[in-house]
Amino acid sequence: MRRPARPGTSLQLLDPVDPGEAPAWARGTPVGIAYAALLRAAMRGAGLLDADDHDLVEQTLQGHTDHCLVHLVAYGAFVAVDRTESAICAQIAQEAM
């Protein structure tokens, strides 16, 4: 049985963030909190960009392959989202002038 989704009910599944971390366009909304929490989680993947072969072998031996891959893919997705958001905000600001 399906029930209607209510904004913000799944926020308890995410790591807590400061409401001030939400982007200006979503400040004070469940979307802003979710965006900030997911961005923080995704940024953990940035550290994998400069991993060398030794680091990769160590992570594989420790069983972090899927975990690290998820962080790396999430990081890439949020870099794309961030660039899109920046372009949209710049266009809105330019049109407002």
GUDOPA-730231 format. One record per residue (C-alpha): x, y, z; chain. Coordinates in Angstrom, 2 decimals. Example, Ala and Ser with C-alpha at 12.3 -4.5 7.8 and 13.67 -1.06 7.14 Angstrom:
REM GUDOPA-730231
{X = 12.30; Y = -4.50; Z = 7.80; mol = A}
{X = 13.67; Y = -1.06; Z = 7.14; mol = A}
***
This chain:
REM GUDOPA-730231
{X = 0.00; Y = 0.00; Z = 0.00; mol = A}
{X = 1.35; Y = 3.40; Z = -0.93; mol = A}
{X = 1.03; Y = 6.47; Z = 1.18; mol = A}
{X = 1.55; Y = 10.05; Z = 0.16; mol = A}
{X = 5.09; Y = 11.30; Z = 0.67; mol = A}
{X = 5.46; Y = 14.28; Z = 2.97; mol = A}
{X = 8.42; Y = 16.62; Z = 2.48; mol = A}
{X = 11.02; Y = 16.19; Z = 5.19; mol = A}
{X = 9.96; Y = 12.85; Z = 6.67; mol = A}
{X = 13.07; Y = 11.03; Z = 5.44; mol = A}
{X = 15.52; Y = 13.68; Z = 6.67; mol = A}
{X = 16.11; Y = 11.59; Z = 9.78; mol = A}
{X = 17.94; Y = 9.10; Z = 7.55; mol = A}
{X = 20.60; Y = 11.67; Z = 6.66; mol = A}
{X = 23.46; Y = 12.96; Z = 8.79; mol = A}
{X = 22.38; Y = 16.11; Z = 10.62; mol = A}
{X = 23.53; Y = 19.42; Z = 9.14; mol = A}
{X = 23.31; Y = 23.03; Z = 10.20; mol = A}
{X = 20.34; Y = 24.73; Z = 8.49; mol = A}
{X = 22.76; Y = 27.48; Z = 7.42; mol = A}
{X = 24.48; Y = 25.00; Z = 5.09; mol = A}
{X = 21.42; Y = 24.91; Z = 2.84; mol = A}
{X = 21.68; Y = 26.82; Z = -0.43; mol = A}
{X = 19.99; Y = 30.23; Z = -0.44; mol = A}
{X = 17.35; Y = 29.10; Z = -2.92; mol = A}
{X = 16.16; Y = 26.38; Z = -0.52; mol = A}
{X = 16.92; Y = 27.84; Z = 2.90; mol = A}
{X = 14.32; Y = 26.98; Z = 5.52; mol = A}
{X = 12.89; Y = 24.04; Z = 3.58; mol = A}
{X = 13.34; Y = 20.26; Z = 3.80; mol = A}
{X = 14.88; Y = 20.38; Z = 0.32; mol = A}
{X = 17.63; Y = 22.70; Z = 1.59; mol = A}
{X = 18.49; Y = 20.42; Z = 4.50; mol = A}
{X = 18.53; Y = 17.35; Z = 2.24; mol = A}
{X = 20.68; Y = 19.15; Z = -0.34; mol = A}
{X = 23.21; Y = 20.18; Z = 2.32; mol = A}
{X = 23.36; Y = 16.68; Z = 3.85; mol = A}
{X = 23.77; Y = 14.97; Z = 0.50; mol = A}
{X = 26.40; Y = 17.49; Z = -0.60; mol = A}
{X = 28.39; Y = 16.88; Z = 2.59; mol = A}
{X = 28.23; Y = 13.11; Z = 2.04; mol = A}
{X = 29.18; Y = 13.43; Z = -1.61; mol = A}
{X = 32.20; Y = 15.60; Z = -0.84; mol = A}
{X = 33.81; Y = 12.61; Z = 0.88; mol = A}
{X = 34.46; Y = 11.31; Z = -2.63; mol = A}
{X = 36.71; Y = 14.27; Z = -3.47; mol = A}
{X = 39.54; Y = 12.69; Z = -1.52; mol = A}
{X = 39.51; Y = 9.73; Z = -3.87; mol = A}
{X = 40.42; Y = 11.83; Z = -6.89; mol = A}
{X = 44.10; Y = 11.94; Z = -5.99; mol = A}
{X = 44.39; Y = 8.30; Z = -4.88; mol = A}
{X = 47.37; Y = 6.48; Z = -6.32; mol = A}
{X = 47.74; Y = 2.76; Z = -7.06; mol = A}
{X = 48.97; Y = 2.04; Z = -3.52; mol = A}
{X = 45.91; Y = 3.77; Z = -2.02; mol = A}
{X = 43.59; Y = 1.77; Z = -4.26; mol = A}
{X = 45.22; Y = -1.53; Z = -3.28; mol = A}
{X = 44.92; Y = -0.63; Z = 0.42; mol = A}
{X = 41.26; Y = 0.32; Z = 0.05; mol = A}
{X = 40.54; Y = -2.88; Z = -1.85; mol = A}
{X = 42.21; Y = -5.00; Z = 0.84; mol = A}
{X = 40.13; Y = -3.24; Z = 3.49; mol = A}
{X = 36.91; Y = -3.98; Z = 1.58; mol = A}
{X = 36.04; Y = -0.38; Z = 0.76; mol = A}
{X = 35.61; Y = -0.80; Z = -2.99; mol = A}
{X = 31.82; Y = -0.38; Z = -3.27; mol = A}
{X = 31.71; Y = 2.17; Z = -0.48; mol = A}
{X = 34.36; Y = 4.33; Z = -2.12; mol = A}
{X = 32.81; Y = 3.96; Z = -5.55; mol = A}
{X = 29.49; Y = 5.24; Z = -4.23; mol = A}
{X = 31.22; Y = 8.29; Z = -2.72; mol = A}
{X = 33.12; Y = 8.96; Z = -5.95; mol = A}
{X = 29.99; Y = 8.71; Z = -8.12; mol = A}
{X = 28.05; Y = 10.89; Z = -5.67; mol = A}
{X = 30.84; Y = 13.46; Z = -5.77; mol = A}
{X = 30.72; Y = 13.54; Z = -9.57; mol = A}
{X = 26.96; Y = 13.93; Z = -9.53; mol = A}
{X = 27.10; Y = 16.81; Z = -7.08; mol = A}
{X = 29.83; Y = 18.57; Z = -9.05; mol = A}
{X = 27.44; Y = 18.49; Z = -12.02; mol = A}
{X = 24.55; Y = 19.71; Z = -9.85; mol = A}
{X = 26.72; Y = 22.51; Z = -8.44; mol = A}
{X = 27.72; Y = 23.70; Z = -11.91; mol = A}
{X = 24.11; Y = 23.63; Z = -13.07; mol = A}
{X = 22.97; Y = 25.51; Z = -9.96; mol = A}
{X = 25.69; Y = 28.14; Z = -10.45; mol = A}
{X = 24.72; Y = 28.65; Z = -14.09; mol = A}
{X = 21.03; Y = 29.02; Z = -13.24; mol = A}
{X = 21.72; Y = 31.44; Z = -10.38; mol = A}
{X = 24.05; Y = 33.51; Z = -12.58; mol = A}
{X = 21.42; Y = 33.70; Z = -15.31; mol = A}
{X = 18.73; Y = 34.75; Z = -12.82; mol = A}
{X = 21.01; Y = 37.44; Z = -11.39; mol = A}
{X = 21.86; Y = 38.71; Z = -14.86; mol = A}
{X = 18.19; Y = 38.87; Z = -15.87; mol = A}
{X = 17.36; Y = 40.79; Z = -12.69; mol = A}
{X = 19.76; Y = 43.59; Z = -13.64; mol = A}
***
